Amino acid sequence: MKYIDIQFASLQLRARLLANWAPGTVAAFCNALPIEGRAFQDQYSAQIMRINARLEVEPGADQAFGYQHAGLLMLDPTTRQLALCFGRGRLQNALGPIGAIPIAEIGGELTEFNVRGDQLQFDGAQPIHVCLSTDQESPLADPPLNGQRIALTLAGAHAEAVLLEEFSPRAAAAFAAVLPVAGKATNTYASGPLTRFWNATGGPQGETPLDVPDSEVTASTLYAGGYYLPALPWRGIRIGAQQPTAMGSGRSLLAPLFRFVGEWSNFAAEAATLTMEGQKELRIELAR
């Protein structure tokens, strides 16, 4: 079992189970399907809805995400209640952030899901239905993005991405103009599981300076793609390839540059080795 369907506010959403991250929780979740409940706006977590359905599981052995991305279905381990992120949100209660156990991530276009999620604060709780997908073969849909494709190679692990020309036109154009670039990749030491690119021609801090307007520096939660940090003397590329994270506990904003598409799990697995194995070669170029 790899995929589930989520019916909410007349939307049919398809999601991939994250058994590699939380095998025990995902197994208990699958055993509980189908799940009928009501979704309602959370009072502390911004664009996150809670679902009045509990999962009877001990989540202690599974890794929690400290930050969440749009489309993530998760478990609140303090209440065993399901929750679903539909935009910019971070699971919290009155005392502060809660580490969320990941269960599944929704694919495809999320714009309308974001709109319907925001409507909960006006309409109140709405029905939600979660079940196994009848299609267990087709890959999860990529977001509908229009832009040049780029290729990333980290120590032999490959991934493809799309430049975010619609969302960050000047940043994407500036980055495309300097490609190809080559250098080293390390994990950051103050931003969680975030890959830092050290440009071979960028001096002691491995900078890749780009001309990016402040209006495009908008991202706080970093996941599934590349971002530009404009702060001197560390200007350059940061890549969220593992789990959602943030810089400066979400206080530092970056410009979105590109979004991974297709299968990039090998790249993510290689990025996860950087902390223990040290720097590795990274090349970024326009896809042929």
C-alpha positions as CSV (number, residue, x, y, z in Angstrom):
1,M,0.0,0.0,0.0
2,K,1.5,3.3,-1.1
3,Y,-1.3,5.8,-1.8
4,I,-4.5,7.1,-0.2
5,D,-7.4,9.3,-1.3
6,I,-8.6,12.2,0.7
7,Q,-12.1,13.7,0.1
8,F,-12.5,17.2,1.5
9,A,-14.8,20.1,0.5
10,S,-15.6,18.5,-2.9
11,L,-11.9,18.0,-3.6
12,Q,-10.4,14.6,-4.4
13,L,-6.8,14.6,-3.2
14,R,-4.3,11.8,-3.7
15,A,-1.4,11.3,-1.3
16,R,1.7,9.0,-0.9
17,L,2.1,7.2,2.4
18,L,5.4,8.1,4.2
19,A,6.2,4.6,5.7
20,N,9.9,5.2,5.3
21,W,9.7,8.1,7.8
22,A,7.1,6.6,10.3
23,P,6.6,2.9,9.7
24,G,4.7,2.2,13.0
25,T,2.4,5.2,12.7
26,V,1.7,4.6,9.0
27,A,0.9,0.9,9.7
28,A,-1.6,1.8,12.4
29,F,-3.1,4.5,10.1
30,C,-3.6,2.0,7.3
31,N,-5.3,-0.5,9.7
32,A,-7.7,2.3,10.8
33,L,-8.8,3.1,7.2
34,P,-11.3,4.2,6.0
35,I,-11.5,7.2,8.3
36,E,-14.6,9.4,8.5
37,G,-14.3,12.7,10.4
38,R,-14.7,16.4,10.4
39,A,-12.0,18.9,9.6
40,F,-11.8,22.2,11.5
41,Q,-9.4,25.1,11.7
42,D,-6.7,24.7,14.3
43,Q,-6.5,27.5,16.9
44,Y,-2.7,27.8,17.2
45,S,-1.1,26.4,14.0
46,A,-2.0,28.9,11.2
47,Q,-2.9,27.0,8.0
48,I,-3.3,23.6,9.6
49,M,-6.7,21.8,10.0
50,R,-7.3,19.2,12.6
51,I,-9.5,16.1,12.1
52,N,-11.7,14.8,14.9
53,A,-10.3,11.3,14.5
54,R,-7.8,9.7,16.8
55,L,-5.2,7.1,15.9
56,E,-4.6,4.5,18.7
57,V,-0.9,4.2,18.3
58,E,2.3,4.7,20.3
59,P,4.3,7.0,18.1
60,G,7.4,7.2,20.2
61,A,9.6,5.1,17.9
62,D,8.8,7.2,14.8
63,Q,10.7,10.4,13.9
64,A,8.8,13.7,14.1
65,F,8.9,16.6,11.8
66,G,9.5,19.9,13.6
67,Y,8.2,21.8,10.6
68,Q,5.4,20.9,8.2
69,H,4.8,21.6,4.5
70,A,1.6,22.1,2.6
71,G,-0.1,18.8,1.8
72,L,1.3,16.9,4.8
73,L,-1.0,14.6,6.7
74,M,0.3,14.1,10.2
75,L,-0.3,12.8,13.7
76,D,-0.2,15.0,16.8
77,P,1.6,12.6,19.2
78,T,0.3,14.6,22.3
79,T,-3.3,14.0,21.4
80,R,-3.1,11.2,18.8
81,Q,-5.3,13.4,16.6
82,L,-4.8,13.7,12.9
83,A,-4.0,17.0,11.3
84,L,-3.5,18.3,7.7
85,C,-1.4,21.3,6.6
86,F,-3.0,23.2,3.7
87,G,-0.5,26.2,3.5
88,R,1.9,27.9,5.8
89,G,1.5,26.3,9.1
90,R,3.4,24.7,12.0
91,L,1.7,22.3,14.4
92,Q,1.4,24.0,17.8
93,N,-0.6,24.1,21.0
94,A,-0.9,26.8,23.6
95,L,2.6,26.0,24.9
96,G,4.4,26.0,21.6
97,P,5.5,23.9,18.6
98,I,4.7,20.2,18.5
99,G,6.8,17.6,16.6
100,A,4.4,16.0,14.1
101,I,4.6,12.4,13.0
102,P,4.4,12.3,9.2
103,I,1.8,10.0,7.6
104,A,1.3,11.0,4.0
105,E,1.9,13.9,1.6
106,I,-0.5,15.1,-1.1
107,G,0.6,15.5,-4.7
108,G,-0.5,17.7,-7.6
109,E,-2.0,21.2,-7.5
110,L,-2.7,22.5,-3.9
111,T,-4.0,26.0,-4.7
112,E,-7.7,25.1,-4.3
113,F,-7.0,23.0,-1.3
114,N,-5.4,26.1,0.3
115,V,-8.5,28.2,-0.5
116,R,-10.9,25.6,0.9
117,G,-8.8,25.2,4.0
118,D,-8.9,28.9,4.7
119,Q,-12.6,28.8,4.4
120,L,-12.9,26.6,7.4
121,Q,-12.7,29.6,9.8
122,F,-15.8,31.0,8.2
123,D,-17.8,27.8,7.5
124,G,-16.9,25.7,10.5
125,A,-16.1,22.0,10.6
126,Q,-16.5,20.1,7.3
127,P,-16.7,16.4,6.5
128,I,-13.5,14.6,5.5
129,H,-13.0,11.0,4.3
130,V,-9.7,9.2,4.0
131,C,-9.4,5.8,2.3
132,L,-6.9,3.6,0.4
133,S,-6.6,4.7,-3.2
134,T,-7.9,2.4,-5.8
135,D,-4.8,3.3,-7.9
136,Q,-1.8,1.9,-6.2
137,E,0.4,2.0,-9.3
138,S,0.5,5.5,-10.8
139,P,3.2,7.9,-9.4
140,L,2.1,10.9,-7.4
141,A,1.4,13.9,-9.5
142,D,4.0,16.7,-9.5
143,P,2.9,20.3,-8.9
144,P,1.9,21.9,-12.2
145,L,5.0,24.1,-12.7
146,N,6.1,26.0,-15.8
147,G,9.9,26.7,-16.0
148,Q,13.2,25.4,-17.2
149,R,14.3,22.1,-15.9
150,I,17.6,21.7,-14.1
151,A,19.6,18.7,-13.1
152,L,21.4,18.2,-9.7
153,T,24.0,15.6,-9.1
154,L,25.2,14.9,-5.5
155,A,28.0,12.3,-5.3
156,G,26.4,10.3,-8.1
157,A,22.8,10.7,-6.9
158,H,20.6,12.6,-9.5
159,A,17.5,14.7,-9.2
160,E,15.5,16.9,-11.5
161,A,13.8,20.2,-10.6
162,V,11.9,23.0,-12.2
163,L,12.9,26.6,-11.9
164,L,10.1,28.6,-10.2
165,E,9.8,31.2,-13.0
166,E,6.2,32.0,-12.1
167,F,6.8,32.6,-8.4
168,S,10.3,34.0,-8.3
169,P,10.9,35.3,-11.9
170,R,14.0,37.4,-11.2
171,A,15.6,34.9,-8.8
172,A,15.0,32.0,-11.2
173,A,16.4,34.0,-14.2
174,A,19.4,35.1,-12.2
175,F,20.1,31.5,-11.2
176,A,19.7,30.1,-14.7
177,A,22.2,32.7,-16.0
178,V,25.0,31.4,-13.7
179,L,24.4,27.7,-14.5
180,P,26.3,25.4,-14.6
181,V,27.8,25.6,-11.1
182,A,29.9,23.1,-9.3
183,G,31.3,22.8,-5.8
184,K,30.8,21.0,-2.5
185,A,27.7,20.2,-0.5
186,T,27.5,20.0,3.3
187,N,24.7,19.9,5.8
188,T,24.1,23.3,7.5
189,Y,24.9,23.5,11.2
190,A,22.1,25.8,12.3
191,S,19.1,25.0,10.2
192,G,18.4,21.3,10.6
193,P,18.4,18.9,7.6
194,L,19.3,21.5,5.0
195,T,22.0,21.1,2.4
196,R,24.3,24.0,1.8
197,F,26.0,24.5,-1.6
198,W,29.6,25.8,-1.5
199,N,30.4,27.3,-4.9
200,A,33.9,26.4,-6.0
201,T,34.4,30.0,-7.3
202,G,32.6,31.7,-4.3
203,G,35.4,32.4,-2.0
204,P,35.7,31.2,1.6
205,Q,32.0,31.1,2.2
206,G,31.3,29.4,-1.2
207,E,28.9,32.2,-2.2
208,T,26.7,32.2,-5.3
209,P,25.5,35.9,-5.3
210,L,22.3,36.6,-7.3
211,D,20.4,39.7,-8.0
212,V,17.1,39.0,-6.2
213,P,14.5,41.6,-5.2
214,D,13.2,41.6,-1.6
215,S,9.7,40.9,-2.9
216,E,10.8,37.4,-3.9
217,V,12.4,36.6,-0.5
218,T,9.3,34.9,0.9
219,A,10.0,31.3,2.1
220,S,10.3,30.3,5.7
221,T,9.6,26.6,5.7
222,L,12.1,24.9,3.3
223,Y,11.3,21.6,1.6
224,A,11.4,19.8,-1.7
225,G,13.6,22.3,-3.5
226,G,16.2,25.0,-3.6
227,Y,16.3,28.4,-2.1
228,Y,18.4,31.5,-2.2
229,L,19.8,33.1,1.0
230,P,20.5,36.8,0.3
231,A,22.4,37.5,3.6
232,L,26.0,38.5,3.4
233,P,28.5,36.9,3.6
234,W,26.6,33.6,3.1
235,R,24.7,34.4,-0.1
236,G,23.9,31.3,-2.0
237,I,21.9,28.1,-2.5
238,R,20.3,26.0,0.2
239,I,18.5,22.8,-0.6
240,G,15.7,21.2,1.3
241,A,15.8,17.5,0.3
242,Q,15.0,15.6,3.4
243,Q,12.3,16.8,5.7
244,P,10.8,20.3,6.2
245,T,13.1,22.7,8.1
246,A,13.7,26.4,8.5
247,M,16.6,28.8,9.1
248,G,16.7,30.8,12.3
249,S,13.6,28.9,13.6
250,G,11.7,30.4,10.7
251,R,12.8,34.0,11.2
252,S,15.1,33.9,8.1
253,L,13.4,34.2,4.8
254,L,14.8,32.9,1.5
255,A,13.8,33.2,-2.1
256,P,12.3,30.0,-3.7
257,L,14.4,29.0,-6.7
258,F,13.4,25.5,-7.8
259,R,11.1,22.6,-6.9
260,F,12.1,18.9,-7.2
261,V,10.0,16.8,-9.6
262,G,9.8,13.2,-10.3
263,E,11.7,10.7,-8.1
264,W,14.4,12.3,-6.0
265,S,14.6,9.9,-3.0
266,N,18.2,8.9,-3.9
267,F,19.3,12.5,-3.8
268,A,17.6,12.9,-0.4
269,A,19.2,9.8,0.9
270,E,22.7,11.0,-0.2
271,A,22.0,14.4,1.4
272,A,21.2,12.6,4.6
273,T,24.7,11.2,4.8
274,L,26.5,14.6,4.8
275,T,26.5,15.1,8.5
276,M,28.4,11.8,9.1
277,E,30.4,11.6,5.9
278,G,31.3,15.2,5.3
279,Q,31.4,17.3,2.1
280,K,30.5,15.8,-1.3
281,E,30.6,17.0,-4.8
282,L,27.5,18.8,-6.1
283,R,26.8,20.0,-9.6
284,I,23.7,22.0,-10.8
285,E,23.1,22.5,-14.5
286,L,20.3,23.1,-17.0
287,A,18.8,19.7,-17.9
288,R,19.5,18.5,-21.4
